[in-house]
Amino acid sequence: MLPSLKQGEVLRERYQVREKIGQGGAGSIYLANDLRLAGRLCALKEVEYNRAFPNDILEQAREQFSREATVLARLDHPNLPKVSDFFSIDLRDYIIMDYVPGQDLRSMIQNSKRQKIFLDEQDILGWAAQLADALIYLHDQNPPIIHRDIKPSNLKLTPSGLIKLVDFGLVKILAPEEVTITIIHGQGTALYTPIEQYGGDDAHTDIRADIYSFAATLYHLLTNEPPTEARKRFIDPSSLIRPREFNPHISQRVEKTVLWAMSLHPDDRPNSIQEFRQALLDGRDIPHRQYNTSSAFNIPNFSLILTNSETIFAWVTAGMFLLSFLLTITR
């Protein structure tokens, strides 16, 4: 393995490394300054190849990287970071993307679990609506693009309330005449990975893999608990605990839809993100709201204690009691 990039190191006479902000199985992610555009920060994603691979496999892998980076650079969607450049240096390939500020959803789950509260279902559904829009956009490309690594840590909530799907490390372009080289890109994160994505041959992986990972991510957001791995569920189907057993405030419709999308067999899941979105949101449009990501999630979620109507009733009752008490003591 080659050494990590150093702080201050400049690539292509343009990208100056500030710090490492992520580490994956195939390489690292760095925060970098764009020296050509003063003040612009970017994320520099690195793909490093195993030197033990045969030359023909390395060549195929690097050709695949170039094809996929070219496709990603053409994408333009508000819930996806923009790819602006890609290049190769020795046995490493690099892709330059917009740096996305904010807090990832994994850290928000950890924070709510520490405080023994749950994230608000309406907020989660609002994020789900945005993620669904991004995945519909990806799946509608020609050929379709499958993300294959949807998980809380790959979703960032910006201060403006936008959700960004920030990592394309396992992206698969669904070109029917090609086979993805999985020795480079890996398999995804086990907790959110469907059963068909395991193993070296992912020829049967399609958009329903993203539907499973999407639903598994929502399961974790709603319950503060990660879902049971698909491999364990395959052996013991009863090992997946229903979300409402962790969090009884989850609506029955949302629980039913999440479990449907987490079906082990792809044919038992929704056929598209549109179908999943419709069932999950019941046709509603949920606007996103702005967040102070540095402090907003330290506030207890009192909506879990009282609904809006219950809150109004409680205040009215308290007011009537106070008025009656005042009239009594003034007589």
NORVEN-V747474 format. One line per field, one symbol per residue. burial: + if it has 16 or more other ideal C-beta (glycine too) atoms within 10 Angstrom, else -. A space follows every 50 residues. Layout:
burial->???
This chain:
burial->----+-----+--+++++-+-+-+-+++++-+++-------++++++++- --+----+-+++-++--++-+++-+---+++-+-++-----+++++++++ -+++++-++--+----+++++-+++++++++++++++++-----++++++ ++++++++--++++++++++++++-----+++-++-+++-++++++++-- -+--++++++++++++++++++++-+++++--+------+--++--+--+ ---++-++-+++++-+--++-++--++-+++------+--+-+---+--- +-+----------------------------
